[in-house]
Amino acid sequence: MNEIKSWLFSVCAAAIAAGVFKMLIPEGSNRRLLQMLTGVFMLSVIVTPLLGGVKPDLPPTVLQEKDEGLSSLEETIRDRLLDTAEAAVKHKISAILLDQGIKNAKIIIKMDTGADKRISIKQIHIYIDQEDAAKTQSVNDGIKQEFNMNAEFYLTGTGQHGGKDK
């Protein structure tokens, strides 16, 4: 807390000194330059402690809660990114399916982030009607071209998932 009081005192003292200095600057061509230098001085007085000069004197529990909050925020951001990426992949696969005339398909995407924080597609599962079974190869070709991997197809319409086709 003493660091914050000290910083505020420094800012106030610098502001008073800068104000007096600005009043003493004579008219002329150098006036603008000296005013700009005064502004830079004030900015440095304000910003320097914020860049690492002032360390808050907080109990360890407050700092630990801050770290836990950050990891929770990072988790939330990662989950949102995964959801957004999954939606984009599903949209692209839906377009490939529609190009082949397949309208009622269920798409399940399994994605994960690796140690390098990159999002990768692990598996693509597509459930389509039995009547569209002949189109699976052309759909898979489109998916392979777009995502460089094969999808797993499951045929529906008989009341059970089966007939896995690659």
C-alpha positions in Angstrom: 0.0 0.0 0.0 2.9 2.3 0.7 4.1 1.8 -2.9 0.8 3.2 -4.2 0.9 6.2 -1.9 4.5 6.9 -3.0 3.6 6.6 -6.6 0.6 8.9 -6.2 2.8 11.5 -4.4 5.4 11.2 -7.3 2.7 11.8 -9.9 1.3 14.8 -8.0 4.8 16.3 -7.5 5.7 15.8 -11.1 2.4 17.4 -12.2 3.1 20.5 -10.1 6.7 20.7 -11.4 5.5 20.2 -15.0 2.9 22.9 -14.6 5.4 25.4 -13.2 7.9 24.5 -15.9 5.2 25.1 -18.6 4.4 28.5 -17.2 8.1 29.5 -17.3 8.7 28.4 -20.9 9.2 31.5 -23.0 7.3 32.1 -26.2 9.2 31.0 -29.3 10.0 28.2 -31.7 11.1 25.8 -28.9 8.0 26.2 -26.8 6.1 23.3 -28.5 9.2 21.0 -28.2 9.5 21.8 -24.5 5.8 21.2 -24.0 6.1 17.9 -25.7 9.0 16.9 -23.5 7.1 17.9 -20.5 4.2 15.6 -21.6 6.7 12.7 -22.2 8.1 13.3 -18.7 4.6 13.1 -17.2 3.8 10.0 -19.2 7.0 8.3 -18.0 6.2 9.2 -14.4 2.8 7.6 -14.6 3.7 4.6 -16.7 7.0 3.5 -15.2 5.6 2.0 -12.0 2.8 0.2 -13.9 5.4 -1.5 -16.1 6.8 -3.4 -13.2 8.1 -0.8 -10.7 5.2 -1.3 -8.2 4.7 -4.7 -6.7 1.4 -5.0 -4.8 1.8 -6.0 -1.2 -1.1 -8.5 -1.2 -1.6 -11.7 0.9 -0.6 -15.0 -0.9 -4.3 -16.1 -1.0 -5.3 -13.1 -3.1 -2.5 -13.8 -5.6 -3.4 -17.5 -5.6 -7.1 -16.6 -6.4 -5.9 -14.4 -9.2 -3.9 -17.3 -10.7 -6.9 -19.6 -10.4 -9.1 -17.0 -12.1 -6.6 -16.8 -14.9 -6.5 -20.5 -15.4 -10.3 -20.6 -15.4 -10.4 -17.7 -18.0 -7.8 -19.6 -20.1 -10.0 -22.7 -19.9 -13.1 -20.7 -20.9 -11.3 -19.2 -23.9 -10.0 -22.6 -25.0 -13.5 -24.0 -24.8 -14.9 -21.1 -26.8 -12.2 -21.5 -29.5 -12.9 -25.3 -29.7 -16.6 -24.6 -30.1 -16.0 -22.0 -32.8 -13.6 -24.2 -34.6 -16.0 -27.2 -34.4 -18.9 -25.0 -35.8 -16.7 -23.9 -38.7 -15.7 -27.5 -39.5 -19.3 -28.7 -39.3 -20.4 -25.8 -41.6 -17.8 -26.8 -44.2 -18.7 -30.5 -44.0 -22.4 -29.6 -44.2 -21.6 -27.7 -47.4 -19.8 -30.8 -48.8 -22.8 -32.9 -47.9 -25.2 -30.5 -49.5 -23.1 -30.5 -52.7 -23.7 -34.2 -52.9 -27.5 -33.8 -52.1 -27.3 -35.1 -48.6 -29.5 -33.0 -46.4 -30.3 -35.0 -43.2 -26.9 -35.9 -41.7 -25.6 -35.8 -38.2 -22.0 -34.6 -37.9 -19.9 -35.3 -34.8 -16.4 -33.8 -34.7 -13.9 -34.7 -32.1 -11.3 -32.0 -31.6 -8.5 -31.3 -29.1 -5.8 -28.9 -28.3 -2.3 -30.2 -28.0 0.6 -29.2 -25.8 1.5 -26.6 -28.4 -2.0 -25.0 -28.0 -3.0 -25.9 -31.6 -6.5 -27.1 -32.3 -6.6 -30.4 -34.2 -9.4 -32.6 -35.5 -9.1 -36.1 -34.1 -12.2 -37.7 -35.8 -15.1 -36.9 -38.0 -18.2 -39.1 -37.7 -21.1 -38.7 -40.1 -24.4 -40.4 -39.7 -26.4 -40.5 -43.0 -29.5 -42.2 -44.2 -29.2 -45.6 -45.8 -30.4 -44.2 -49.1 -27.3 -41.9 -49.4 -24.8 -44.8 -48.8 -23.6 -44.6 -52.5 -22.5 -41.0 -51.9 -20.1 -41.6 -49.0 -17.0 -42.0 -51.2 -17.5 -38.6 -53.0 -18.3 -37.0 -49.6 -15.2 -38.5 -48.1 -13.1 -37.3 -51.1 -14.3 -33.7 -50.4 -13.5 -34.1 -46.7 -10.1 -35.5 -47.5 -9.3 -32.7 -49.8 -10.5 -30.1 -47.3 -9.2 -31.5 -44.0 -6.6 -34.1 -45.2 -8.3 -36.9 -43.2 -11.0 -39.5 -43.7 -14.5 -39.4 -42.1 -16.2 -42.4 -40.6 -19.7 -42.9 -42.0 -22.6 -44.6 -40.1 -25.7 -45.5 -42.0 -29.0 -45.0 -40.4 -32.6 -45.7 -41.3 -32.8 -49.3 -40.0 -33.1 -48.1 -36.4 -29.5 -48.7 -35.5 -26.1 -47.3 -36.3 -24.0 -49.6 -38.2 -22.6 -50.3 -41.7 -19.4 -48.4 -41.0 -18.0 -47.3 -44.3 -14.7 -45.5 -45.1 
